[in-house]
Amino acid sequence: MKTYIVYFCIYISFYILGGYSTTDILRLQKNAALSINAPHCYCPICHQKIRLRDQIPLFAYLKNRGQCPSCHCNIPPSEFLLELAVFLPLSTISTLLHFSWFAYLLCIVYYELLKLISIIYFKPRTTDFIKNLFLSLLNNTGIFCMIAFLFALSHIK
């Protein structure tokens, strides 16, 4: 039973990582002036701060019908798809490979490749970008260390 609780926690961490990816990857790919470590999320159109309840990955997008709760402008579907493109593959890889350490490493590689492909496609080239990329890598190291702890718990018999 304990193992299934740990698996559930891993899925939740991937779900949260999917939500974080819209901050991490989209701010990098759009070369946003806003730091990766900025404390709040903002609407990409009206720049209003998004309430915490409207930041729930995937569900908030569907609940708000893909619109900003403040200005009611359409939020690009790419944000929803990015959250889905992180959560589903990471969960699938982990499940199919039985939450092995190899699955964990594949999850890291997948996430960072997704970010790299996005960065190459949008070609940001400012000094703020380099700073944000460094902060992103630091943040991701911390996040994946926490996920590693969950993977380690899943191997304790």
N, C-alpha and C positions, 0 to 999 in steps of 0.2 A: 504493500500500500504506500509506503514511504517513497518508493521509487516513482510511482505514478504522480505523486504530489510534486516531486522534483521535476519530472517531465513537464507537468503543467506549468511550473514556474519558468522553465526554459521557454515554453511556447509564449508565455506572457512577456518574457524579456525580449523575444523576437518581435512580438507585437509592438512593444514600446519602442524598440529599435526602428521599426518601420515608421512610426510617428516621428522619431528623432531624425530619420533620414531626410524628411522634407526640410528640416532646418539645416542639417549638415550638407547634404548634397546640393539641394536647390540654391542655397546661399552661395555655395562655391561656384556652381555652374552659371549662375546669373551674375556673378561677380558683384554681389551685393556689397554696398558700403557698410552694411550692418555686420558687426562681428558675429562669428559663429557662437561666441559665448554671450551674446546679448541675452538678457534674462527673459525676454518675452517674445512671443510670436506675434506677427503683425500680418494684416491682410496685404497681399501683394499689390492691390489696387488702391485702396483708400488709406493704407498704412495705419489703420486703427488697431489697437492692441486686441488680440483675440482672447476671450475669456477661457479659463481653464476647461470648463465643461465643453467648449467648442473646439478643444484641441485633442479630443479622444480620437486616436487613429482610426481611419476607415469609417467608423460609425458616425462621427460628427459630420463628415463630408456628406454621407447619405441622409442624415437627419436634416441638415440644412439645404439639401437638394443641390449641393455643389455651389452654394452661394455664401458670400460673406454675411455673417449675422448683422453687421453694422450697416454696410452700404448696399447690400443685396446684389452686388456685382458677381458675375460668375467667377469662381475660382477655377483655374485651369485643371482639367481632368488629369494632367500629368502628375499633379500632387497626389491624387488618390491612387493612380497607377504606380507611382513610386513606392508608396507605403505597401501596396499589394506585392510589388516586385521584390520587396525585401522580406516581408513576413512569410509569404507562401513558400518561396524556394528554401529559405533557411529552415523552416519547420519541416519541409519535405526531406531535405538532405539529412537532417538530424534523425528523423523517424526512420527513413530507409536504411541508414547506416547505424541504427541502434544506439544513437547518442555516443558514438565512439569519439576518441580524440581526433581521428581522421576527419569525422564529420565536422567537428569544431573548427579545425583548420580550414576545411573547405568553405565553411560559413564566413570566416574572416576573409579568405581570398575572394569569394563571390562578392561580398559587400565592398571591399576596396577596389575590385575590378569594375564594379558598377559605377563607383565614384570616379575612377580614373577615366573610363569611357565617356562619362558625362562631362568631365573637365576638358578632355581632348576635343570633344564635339563642340563645346561652347567657347573654347580658347580664351579664357580670361588671362589678362597680362598686366596686372598692376601690383604694386608693392603690398597693398592691402590683401590681395589674393594670397600671396606667399605667407603672410602672417596668419590669415584664416586657415590656410591649408595646414600649417604647423599646429594650430590650435585644434583643428579637426582631428589630426592624427593623435594628438595627446588625449583628447576626449575619447576617441575610439579605443585607444589602448586601455583606458580605465573601464569603459563599458565592456569590452571583450574580456577583461580580467574578471569582472563580476560574473559574466556568463561562464567563464572557465571554472569558477567556484561551483556553479550549479552543475556543470558537467562532472566535476570531481565528486560532488555529492551523489550523482547518479551511479557512480561506480563503487560506492561503498556498500558492501553487502552486510 
